[in-house]
């Protein structure tokens, strides 16, 4: 097991600090409650919350179909809970449940993605090296993708760290841990149910994030522990020709995302494991933004960068980008967002009051302004903007326990 995955595995087993330890940290806001309310003018409240596990399993991955009619939550034990979203009420309704992978060793989720625009076909990646395809209208697994050795390619490890599918749902790309001084990008043809090829020269350490462009099915960004962000045109015949650009973050890549600038050019952004944020213009190769961990900590008006947790970067409907960030203080109760301005500065945007956990993943429905979060307390939360401008106490919202109804389950 690689150092990166060992770190993730150990982190997933850690107990949260008790209140005395938290008080010793001394973290607090850098401004008064009145100033905070004035600066973070958008107020969000939990519209619905569902507890997906009673066994302290983390929610590590969230996914939605294109219309955000169905939400999937992948857990640290490799189980997946799938919900229908009642958009009008903002409520999650239990739809189906994919049980944990049977294995002699602990297997965790490494990603969940809906295959295409619809809500029926879902891909589940697990650290034992498999990406499984399920049709939620049918019973059982429909296909399984796993690397097969080729004589012209070095041996590939059995463990996966991440995966994604492209915009038309025809290609799956999986990123692996480092193995024999190589890290691999393995490609599969979804329709033919077979392996297409392997890249193994572009990364030197664990590949931690792969992300296809949302509209261009041939454009792929990858990032790893080596700090590199690579952009590929996968329709090219070999790896050297496919590699369009390489960016060195000088850190370790945790998460990638795609954006557009005002000139409609492609931007790839990176959240690093050290809590920094960087973005790059893909065609010209220029760095667009760079915010260090203390910069974003100050922007969410918190004092201690050591407690800071940069979660994700999301696109807004008007083309803007916001960063979702929180702290590990008091079980993650602080959750806020900041927008990136046209002058490459950070502006306070929204305050999410009533958060009950350290958030590990998030997805955002830009059309309706809905944010979905999942994290270390095993809770999936639906956040909606409070039209009155006053955040409602989450004490009024009880977390519903998951009921594993099997009526519509694929098993």
N, C-alpha and C positions, 0 to 999 in steps of 0.2 A: 504494500500500500504506500502511495506517495505521501510526502510531508504535508501537502495541501489537503488531501483527503483525510489524513490522520487528524489534522487540525479541525476539520469540519465534523468528523466523527466524535472527537472529544468535546467539541462545543455543543453538539446535540445532546450530550449526556450530562452536561454541567447543571448543577442546581442553581437556581436564581439566588442572589444574595439576600440575606435577611435585612429587616428594616434598620437594624443597628449599623450594619456595614454600610448601608446606603446613606445614613445620616453622616457617617464619617467622611463620605466622599465630598459632601458640601456643595453639590451642584444646585444651581438656581438660575432663574431668569436674570437677565442683565438690565431689565427695565421694570417699571411698575405694572400692575395689572391693568391700569387704565391705559398706559402707553401701549401695552401688548394688544389690547382690544382695538385701539385706534390703528395700529400698524397692520395687524392681520385682520383685514376687513371681512374676509370670507369666513364664516363660521360653519363647521360641519358637525353633524351629530350621527351616532350610530342608528341607522334605520332598522337594522336587523343584525343579529349575531347568532351563530350556530357553533356549538362545541362539537368538534369532529372526533375527539378521542378522549377517553378517560384514563389513558395510560401514559400521559405526558409525552405523547408523540407531537413533534413539531409539524406545522404546515410549512413545507419548503417550496412549493410551486403552485401557482395559480394560473388558470387559463380560461378563456372565454371564446365562444364562437363569434363570428363577425358581428352579429346583431346583439350580442350580450344577452341572449335568451337562456343560455345555459352556462354554468360556472363549474369548473372542476378544481378540486383541491388535492394535491399530492402530498402524502405524509412521509415522515422520516422512516416509517416501517414499510414503505412501498405501497401501502393501500391508497386508493383514490376514492374520494366522495364526490358525487356529481349532483348538482342542483339545477332545477329550473328556477328562473328568476321571474317573479311577478313584478314587472317593471312599474306598474301603477302604484303598487303598495310598497315596492322596494323590499320584498320579502323573498327569502330563499326557501324553495320547496324541495324536499328530498326526492330525488329521481332514481338514482342507482348507486351501487357500491361495488367497487372492484377490490377484493380482499388482498392482503399482503402476499407477495411472492413466496412460494414455498422453497426454502433453502436451508442448508445446514449452517450457513453463515448469515449474519445480519445483512440485509439488503435494504438500501434506501432508494428513494426516488431521485432521479437526476433530471426530471423535466416532465411536463404534461403539456400536450398541444392538441388542439382540434386540427384534424387533417386538412380540412377545406373550409369553405365559407359556411357550411351547414353545421347543425348541432349533433349529428349522428355518429360521425367517425372520430375516434380519439386515439391518439398515440401516447403511450406511457413508456418512459425510459427509466431503467433501473440500473443501479451500479454493478449488477452482476453481468452486464454486457449486453443486455437485450433491450430492443425497442419493440413493444407489442402493439398491435393494431386491434382495436375493438370497434364493432358496429353495435351501437347501443340499442338498435332495433332488434338485434338477434341475440342469441345466447352464446357466450363463450368467445374465445380469442379467434380472430380472423386471419392473422398473419403474425409472424415473428421474424425480426431482422437481427442477425448476429454475424459478426465478422467471420469469414472463412479465409484460411491461409492461402496466399498466392506465392508461387515460387520466386517471383521477381520482387517481392516486397518483404521487408524485415518482419519478424514476428510482432504481432499486435497484442497488447494486454487484454485480458478478459473483462476488465472493468471500464465502464463508461463514466465520464464526468458531466457530460451535457449533450444535448442534441437539439435539432430544429428541423422543420420541414419548409420547403420553399413555397412561394406565393401561389403556385397552381397545384400544390399537393402532390407533385410527381416525384420529388426527390427528398430523401432524408439525409442529413449530415450529422454524424456523431463525432464528438471530441473525446479523446481518451486521456488517461494518465500517461506520464512518461514511462517508457519501457525500453530498456537497453539503449539509453541515450536518445531515444526518439519519442515524439508524441505524434499522434495520428488523427487525421480527419478521414473518416470512412463514409462513403456515399452508397446509398441504396436506391434502386428504382422501385417505387411503391407499386406500380401497376404490374411490372414483371416479377415482383417479389424476389429480386436478386441483387447481389452486390454489384456496384458499378465500377468502383475504383478507390484508391487510397492516396492521400497526400501525406508525406512524412518528412519533408525538408523545411517546412516553414516555421515550426515551433520547436523549442528545445526543452520545454518542460510541460507539465500538465496543461491541457487545454480546458479552460474553465467556462467558456461561453462561446457558443456559435449562434449567429443570428442572421437569417436570410432577410433581405429587403422586403418590405411589405407589399410592394407592387411589382418589382423587377424580379422574376423567378431565378435569374442567373447571378444575382449579386449577393455575395456572402461575406459577412464579417466574422472574424474569429479572434479570440483573445486568450491569453494564458498566464501562468505563473511567471513565465519569462518576461512579462511586461509588454509583450508585443501585441499590437492590434493589426491584423492582416485583412486586406480586402481582396476578394477573388471574383473573377468572372468565370463561373464554373462551366460555361459552355465551351471554353477553350480546351484543346486536346490534351494538355499536360499541365502539371503544377507550375512550372516556370512561366509559361505563357499566361496561366490563369491569374497569377499574383499581380495585382494592379498597384498596390501601395502597401507600405508597412510604416506603422507609427510606434515609437517607443515611449510608453507612458512613464518609464523609470520607476515602476511599481509593479504590483501584481494585479491582473485584471480579474474583477469579480463579475461584472455584468455589462453587456453591450446593448445599445438601442440605436434605432435609425430615426433621423429627423430630416426636415427640409429647411433651408434658409430662405430669405426673402426673394432670392433669385431662383428658387426652385432647384437648387443644387443639393445633392445628397450629403448629409452630415452623419457621421457615426460618432456616438458618444460612449464614454467608458466610466463606470464607477469602479474604483479600485478597492482592494481589500484594506487599504489604509484610510479609506473615507474621502479620497480626493475625487474630483470630477473633471474630466477632460473631454473635448470634442474636436473633431477634425473634418475638414472639407475633403471629400474622398478624391475628387478629380485632380485638384491642384496640390493636395497633400499638405495644406497649411493647417496649423493649429488654430482653432476658432476660439475656444474658451478653455480656461484652466483655473479651477478653484481648489485651493488646498483645504484640508479638513478644518483648520481654524477659521477659514473664510466662511464656510457654510455654517459652522457652529455659531459664529457671531450673527449670521443672517437670520437664524431661527431664534435669536436672542437668548442663547444659553451660554453659561459661563465656562463649563469644563469640556474641552475638546476630547478629553480622554473617555468621556461617556457617550460621545457622539456616534450616531449610526446613520449613515447615508444609505437609503434603501433603494431608490429607483429614480429614473428620469422619465417623465411622461409628456406626450404631445397634447396640446390643447386644441380645441376646435378652430381657434383663430390662427393657428400655426405657431403659437408660442410654446415654450417648454418650461415645465416646472420640475423642481427636485423635491422628492418626498424624503423627509429626514426626521429622526427622532433621537432619543437617548436611551441608554440602558438603565438610567436612574429610575428607581421606584417601579420596577417591572415594566418599563417602557411607557409610562403614562404620557410622556411628552411626545406628541406627533404633530409636525407642522410641515408646511410646504413654502417654498420660495420660488419666484419666477425669475428667469434669466432675461434681463432687459436688452434692448437693442444696443446699449452701450456696454454690454458684457459685464454687467454688475448684477447683484442679487437683491431682489425686492421681496419683502415679506408678503405672502399671499393668503394662506389659509391656516387656521388653527383647528385641529381635530381633538375636541375635548371628550374625555371619557374613554380613552384607549386603555385596554386592559393587558397588553402584552408587548413584548419586543417583536416588532414586525420583521418578517423574513422575506416576504414577497408582496407585490401589489400589482393590480391591473386597473386601468382607468377607462371608463366609457365617456369619451369626450362629448358626445352628442347630448347626453343627459346629465353630465357632470357627476356621475357616480364613481366612487372609489371603492375598490374591494381590497381588503388586506387579510393576510394570514400570518401566523407567527408561532412563537415558542410556547404559548399556552394552548395551542390546538384550537384556536378560534378563527372562524371566517366572519369578517365584519363587512357590512354594506354601509358606506358612509354617504349621506346626502346633505346638500347645503341647506342650512336653516334659513328660510326666507325672512324670518323675523330679525335675523342678525344676532339672536341670542342662542348660544349652545345649550341644549337640554342635558341635564345630568344623566349619565349613563346608568345611575342607580335605578332609574325608572324602567330600564330595559333589561330584562332578565335574559341570560344566555340560554338558548334552547339546547337541550341535549339531543344528540343525534339519535334518531330512531331508524334502525336499519330495516326498513320495509323492503321485502324481496319481491314485491309484485312486479316491479319493472326492472329489477336487477338483471344484468346479463349472466348471472350465475344462479 
